[in-house]
Amino acid sequence: MLLTTPQIAPIILLVISNIFMTMAWYGHLKFPAASMLTAIGISWAIAFVEYCFAVPANRIGHAVYSTAQLKTMQEIISLAVFVTFSVTVLGESISAKQLAGFGLLAAGAWFIFDGA
């Protein structure tokens, strides 16, 4: 099946991984009344789940992608997940300048993958 190939599986796993990591890093901002210790503990537990997807993504992906390509994928996916989370969960707006900056970062990924 196409979704389980070494080319596609890492992308799917990194998307899932980044959803969990974004929740771990920024989800606690939705609960400012929670103690810092509670926020850290819950974030740490969520981050463990993130690692359960990130490690296989990188191990599977390394069969067909360089580590630089895998890291670039992770960063671009992370930005896409972050923007979505920031707008939908935290209710923040994204400015045109921020979108332009994210776009430039995504454009930079072209240099990592072009001719690789």
N, C-alpha and C positions, 0 to 999 in steps of 0.2 A: 504494500500500500504506500502511496506517495507520501502521506503524512508521517510515516515512520522511517523515511530515508535519512541518511546522515546529513543531507543538505537541508531538509525541512524540519526534522525533529528538534534540532537545537533552537531554531527560531521560535517554534511553539513553546518549548520548555522555557526559553528566556522571557517570552511574554508572560507566562504564568509566574515565573520567578520574580519578575519586576513588579507585577501586581502585588505580590506579597511584600516585597521589599518597600515599595512605596507606602503600603499600609503600615509597615513597621516604622518607617522613618517619619511619616507625616500624619498618620491616622490619629495619633494621640492629641494632635492639635484641635481635634473636634471635641475633646474632653478636658478643657483647661482646669476643671475642678479636681481631676484625678491627681493623686500625689505623684511626685517625680519617680519614686520607687515603683509605684504601680505602672506608670507609663514605661519605665525601663523594662520591667519584668514582662509585661505583655508584648512590648516591641521585640524583646529578645526571643520570646516563644514564636512570634510570627516570623522572625528572621530565620529561625531554625527550619521552618517549612520552606522558606525561600531557598535555602541551601539545598534542600532535597530536590529541587528542580534545577538550580544553577549548576551543581556539580555534574549531574548526568548530561545537561546541555553541553557543557564544555568538553566532557570526555567523549561524547558521541560526535560532537562537531569537530573535534580536533582531527578526526579521520579525514576530513575534507577541507577544513578551514585552518588558516594559521591562527596563532593566539592573538595577533594584532587584529585580524578580521573578526574573531569571536568577541574581543573586547569592544571593537567598534560597533558590532551588532548590539551588544548589551547596552552601550551608551545611547544609541539612537532609539532603541526600544524603550529604555528608561525614560528618555525625554518625552516620548509619545505617551507613555503610561502616566508620567507625572502631569503633563498638561491636562489629560483627561480627568485624572483624579482631582487636581487642583480646581478645575471648573465644576465638575459634577458633585464631588463630595465636600470640598471645603468652600465652595461657592465663590471662589475668587475669579477675577477676570484676568485674561492674558492680553497684554498690550501688543500693539503692532510691532513695537521694537523688540519685545521678547520673542514673538513669533519669527521675526526676521533673524534674530540671533540663533534661535533653534534651527531655522532653515539653513543658515550658514554652517552650523555644525553638521547637519545632515548632508549638506553638499560636500563637506570635507570628507565624509565617508566614501565618496566616489573615488578619492585618491587612494584609499586603502584597498578597495576592491578592483579598481581598474587595472586590467592586465595581470591580475594576481594568478 
